């Protein structure tokens, strides 16, 4: 019998408690602390993150000195109302916001606490506790980790587009390729779908995401130029959506009723529907499908689509939960 493989012992990582409380912060941390005091806030503590060893500042800031990053999704009024109802029941604000110095030179941005900030504002709070990060670029990265309220596709893609626009306006970032921000953007299809949502708020992004996802990759072009290419692709998606809406109307006129009509039509037009997606190494070698060629084929199939030949049982194959409603 071969010897049993033993699991490797878990190795400890990070800092010891006394290292977390190190009292020799670098100059950039002291500059951040001075900015807090200049804005009417108070520094509560300076310490090092126990895992990565990065310096952080725990501070109390005037509420009117903190605002969400300008590239976030829209505020959910219902979520803010829920927090307004819950926070007083606890009687304590126990979840500090992550914050960075605002790029505009005054005040602070929070990339992950928009709803908690709004709830405290509605409750009449004068100040709020924040965890300040010296590196401003964390405001972009932390959005990928945001779990305050689950994103739907519209929220996420619009947030990513606003982030891309903000980066394009920053001289220090504008020349960097879009691919440098793959972690922050997460999925290249968000950048294209988001442009469509920006142009058409009731766009049915969920119906097109399976197609777009197969056709997109991050561009190795400067972010500003990449934004222009995304806008052009979104225009084609909206043009396709107009055609799909015509076909959906024809199905309804033929007496078919279903919450799945649009996804059904898009699936019928999708030339990649029965083409297996490459995985792992094969995917890296094959690359994505051609966006323009795929949409050309979808338009061509749309011209040949005959609503009179679609039967109710054809729709049954869609199955699953109903698609998300347009907003």
N, C-alpha and C positions, 0 to 999 in steps of 0.2 A: 504494500500500500504506500503510495506516495505520501510524504508528510503533509499534514493539513496546513493550508495557508492561513496565517494569522493576520487579522486586521491590523493595519498600522496604528500605533497609539496616537491619539489625538494630541496635537501639539498646541501649546498655549500661544497666544498672540497678543500684541498690544502692550500697554503700559501697566506698571504697578501703580497702586493708588497714590504713592508719594510722587511718582513721576507725573501723574495727571495734574497734581496740585503744584507743579513746578512754578516758582515765583520769578522766572526770568523771561517774560514774554519778549518777542522781537519787536523791532521798531514799528512794523506795520500794524501790529495789534495795539500798541500805544497810540498810534495815529487814529485808529478806529475808536478807541476809548475817548480820545479828545473830541472826536466828531460827535459822539453820543452826548457828552457834556455840553458842547456848543449848541446842540439842538434841543437843549432843555431836558435831556434824559439823565439817567444815573446808571453807572456801571455797577453791577452786583457781584460779578466775578470774572476773572480771566483764568482759563484752564485749557488743558490739552485733551483732545478727543482720546478716549481710552483705547480705541482700536487703531486708528491711523496716526495718532500723535499730532494731529493738526490743531492749531490754536483756535479757540473760540472765545467769544465774549458774551456773557449773560448780562442783559441790560433791561431796564425799564424805560420805555420811550413814551413821549406824549402820543396819544392816539392819532392826532392829526399829522404826525410826522411819518406815518407808515401808510403805504398804499400798495396794492398788488402790482406785480410787474406788468407793464403795458401790453405784453403779448400773451396774456392768459385768456382762457375761455370766458364766456359771459357768466355773470353771477347767477346762481340758481336761487331765486327768491324763496322757494319752498324749503330749500336746505338751510338757508339763513334763518328762516322762521323756526325751524326745528331746533337749531342751536340756541336761539333766543329763549325757547321754552325749556331747554335742558340745563343750560349753564346756571341759572338761578337756583335750580333744584339741588345742584351739587354745592352751590355757594362758594365755589372757588374756580379760578381759571387755571387749570392744571396742565395745559398743553401749549407751551411757548411756541410762537411762530419762528420759522427760519427767516432770517432777513439778511440783506446785504446793503451796502451803501448804494444809493441811487446814482445812475450814470449822469443824471442832470446836475449833480454837484451838491444837492441839498436833499435832506430827507432820506428815507430808507424804503427799499422794496421788499415785499415778501413773495416768494415764488410758490408757496404752498399753503398760505393761511388766509386767502381772500374771504372765505365764509366765516371763519372765526373772527376775523377783523371786523367784518360787517356786523356780526352778531354783537360784539362788544360795543360797537358804535351805536347800535339801536338800543342797547341796554344803558347807554349814557356813561360808559366808562371813560375816565380821564386819561388812563395810561394802559399800556399793555406790555407784557414781558416777552422778550424776543431773544433768540439765540443768533447772535451776529457772526457771520462768516466773513473773514477778511477778503477772500477771493471773490470778486464780483461774478466771475464766470460760473460760479456754482449756481447762480440764479437760473442759468439755462439748463444745467445738468440736473438740478433737483426736480424739474418738471417731469422728467422721466420716471421719477420715484414717487410722484404725488399720489397719495392714496386717501386724501381727505374726503373726496367724493368720486365715485366711479365715473370714468369718462365714457360717453358714448362716442360713436365714430365722428359725429359732427363736432363735438367738443374737442376731441383730441386733434383732429386734422386742422381745425381753425387755430388751435393753440400753437401747433407746429408751424403753420404758415406765418402767424404773427411773430414767432420767434425768428424765423428765417428773414422776415422783413426788418426786424430790429437788428439782426447781425449785419445785414447788408448796409445799414445806415451807420455802422460803427467803422471808422477808418481803419482801426487796428484789425478788424475781422473781415472787411469786405473783400479782400483779395484772397482769402483762404477758400479752398474748394468746398463745395457742399458736402463732400464725403468726409471731411474733417469732423462733421457734426453728426455722424451716423448714430452715436449713442444717444445724443439729445433728441434727434428726430425719430429714432427707433425704426421707422418703416418708411421707405421712399414713397410709397403710394399715398401716405398721408399728405405729402407736399403737393401732390396733384389733385387729389380729392378735395383737399382744403381750399384750393383756389376755386374749384367749382362751387363749393358751399359759400365762399365769399361773394361770388357773383350771383348765385341763386340759393338763398337761404333754405328753401324747401326742396333742395336737391336730394334725390334718393341715393345717397352714397353707398349704402349697404348693398344695393342691387348691383352696383358696378365694381365694388371692391375686389371680388374674386378675379375679375378680368384685369383690372389695373395692377393688382399685386403681382400678377404673372409677367407684367410688361415693364416694371420699373426697377431701377437700381439708382444708387446715389451718383450724381454727376461729379466728375473730377474737374469741374469748371468753377470759377469764382462764384460765390454765393449770389451776388447780384445778377450775374448772367444766368445762373441756374434758375433763379426766380422767374426770369423772363420766359425761359423754356417751359417751366411748369404752368405759367399762365396760358401759354399757347396750347399746351396739351389740355388744360381745363376747358378752354374754349371749344375744342373738338368734342370733349365729353358732354358739354352742354348741348352742342348741336346734335349729338347722338341721342341725348335725352329727349329732345324735341321729337325726333323720329320715333323713339320708343313710346312716347306719350300718344302719338297718332295711332300706333298699333294697339295700344291698350284701349283707346277709345273705340277702335274697330271691333275688338273682342267684346267690349261691353255692349256695343250696338248689335252684336250677334247673339246677345242674351247670356253671355258668360259673366258670372259674378264670383269674385274671389279676392281675398286680401293679397294673393300671390301673383296677380296679373303682371305687374311690372317685373318682379324677379323672374317670372316664367318667360316673358318675352326676351329679357336680357340673356337668360340662359340659352334660349333657342338661337339667338344671334351669335353667341360666343363661340368662335372657332377653336378655342382652346379647351372647350368643355370636356372632350373625351381624349385630350392629349395629356398623358401622365406628366406631372411636374417632376423635374429632375431634383435629386436630393444630394446633400453633402457635396462631395468632390465633383460629382457629375454636374451639379447645379452651377458651381463656380466655373467649370469649363464651358458649359453650354451657354451661360448668360441668360438674360431675360428674353422673352419674345419681343418682337418689334412692335412698339406702341402704334406707330402709324399704319403698319401693315395690318395689324389686328383690327384697328378701327375701320380701315378700308373694307375689310372683309365683313365686318358687322353691318356697315352701311349697305353693302351689296346684298347681304342676306335679308336686311330689312326691306329692300325693294321687292324681294321675292316672297316675303311673308304673306300668307293667305289666311286671314282670320276665319274664313268660312270652313277651313279644313281642321280647325282646332276643336276637339271634343272635350266635354267636361272631365272625362276620365284622364285626359292628358295632364290636367292641372293637378290631379291627385298625386302625381309623382313628386311634387314639390315638398309636401309633408312638413314636419317640424313645426316650431312655433311661428306665429305670424311675424312678418318683418317689422322692424321698428318703424313707427309712424314718422312721417316727415315733420320737421319743426320749423 
